[in-house]
Amino acid sequence: MGAAMRRIQAGNVLSAFGLGFTVPYLYVYVAQVRDLGAGTAGAVLAVFAMAALVVLPFTGRTIDRRGPLPVLVVAALLASAGALAMGLAGSVPAAVLAAALLGAGTAVMQPALATMIVWCSSPSTRTRAFAMQFFLQNLGLGVGGLIGGQIVDKTRPDSFLLLFSIEAAMFVVLAVIAATVRMPKAPSIPDAMPENTEAKARGGLRSLLGHRAMVQLCVLGFVLFFACYGQFESGLAAYGTEAAGIDPAGLGYALAANTAVIVLAQFLVLRFVERRRRSRVIAAVGLIWAVAWVIAGYAGLGHGSQTMATAAFISTYALFGLGEAMLSPTVAPLVADLAPESMVGQYNSAFALVKQLALAVGPAVGGPMGAALHGPYVVTFVLFSLGITVLALKLGRNLTAVQDQPALASKSRIVARHRPEQDKVEATA
């Protein structure tokens, strides 16, 4: 990685660390520590999610017109203000306003960072750059949650003020690091600098909706996030508790297994994935997740021992982690490769919006089903996983050979570079 990419990846770690540091404890903080009630805590979490849905439709065009770097700096400072305000919030309006600032700021960071990765990478290095981003994000979330859990104490409100103050400081550090990044004019997107794109970025939504492959990828992305990430802490957790009798410690082991598989397998999987067609890799993820849901069905609907049920449930989360490791170097780079030179930010923001919608709808649908309709819940998400496979194969038919398999581009460049020397030798002979 060059100096710019190292700073960008450091920004990825800091943004993930900040989120993992406080988000798991927002409900407890608002409902119990500030004694504002469960209803207010639910409203704060809803505002945190809705703020992202409000700002993301406008983020992409701003990134393409002004560049991702100033957008990232502003978003980091906004998130810092929201975190500090949350630590000081003692009333319902203050908590809701702080959640809006924090949610909006953290939502804008992701497409800005993704666009910076695109600008600082080439098609041949982009797959590994996004794999590194995913690895560092999971590492940051895990470490942040672990350290945050050691700091918080429900009997000491000052511990939460310290927690949010540290998060605010992390976002300020992120803004400072981002401000030091010198963005190159990457050869892969020579026309993507802001001074060349203001006119071309107008009417971008219409152009995006007319791009069949991107629309298919957005539909596929919604199903991916709905069937996996949207179930982790809602439907699947409720199903495991109610149907499989998994205790909180077992659920913690399952989440740890998911993170461990991602961290340990990411770069081993990368070597397997980067030489294969992206559409087929995503299709394989659908099959892996279908198996994961079948195993979850055994955990909750089988008649084995509690130990076997717990082991099966942990295996489900581990298989989800394997699929995530396969998706990280596949989906995000594909969004970048589909984007026209002047619309990289808008494509990244559109996909981030789709992800946020899936994460909002997933718990609302999966939570009640997982808690009460155990059999239909498992069958539904087995079918969703198989749908991922079908959608991925259909998407592959609308991708160019290089978009589907970027390794072909590097092979063609090597042949083109060495062909003249070969011809010269043959002529001399």
Secondary structure as GFF3:
##gff-version 3
##sequence-region A 1 429
A	DSSP	alpha_helix	3	22	.	.	.	ID=ss1
A	DSSP	three_ten_helix	23	25	.	.	.	ID=ss2
A	DSSP	alpha_helix	26	28	.	.	.	ID=ss3
A	DSSP	pi_helix	29	33	.	.	.	ID=ss4
A	DSSP	alpha_helix	38	66	.	.	.	ID=ss5
A	DSSP	alpha_helix	68	88	.	.	.	ID=ss6
A	DSSP	alpha_helix	92	119	.	.	.	ID=ss7
A	DSSP	alpha_helix	123	151	.	.	.	ID=ss8
A	DSSP	alpha_helix	157	179	.	.	.	ID=ss9
A	DSSP	three_ten_helix	194	196	.	.	.	ID=ss10
A	DSSP	alpha_helix	204	209	.	.	.	ID=ss11
A	DSSP	alpha_helix	212	227	.	.	.	ID=ss12
A	DSSP	alpha_helix	229	232	.	.	.	ID=ss13
A	DSSP	alpha_helix	235	242	.	.	.	ID=ss14
A	DSSP	alpha_helix	248	273	.	.	.	ID=ss15
A	DSSP	alpha_helix	278	301	.	.	.	ID=ss16
A	DSSP	alpha_helix	306	327	.	.	.	ID=ss17
A	DSSP	alpha_helix	331	338	.	.	.	ID=ss18
A	DSSP	alpha_helix	344	372	.	.	.	ID=ss19
A	DSSP	alpha_helix	374	396	.	.	.	ID=ss20
A	DSSP	alpha_helix	401	404	.	.	.	ID=ss21
A	DSSP	alpha_helix	407	428	.	.	.	ID=ss22
###
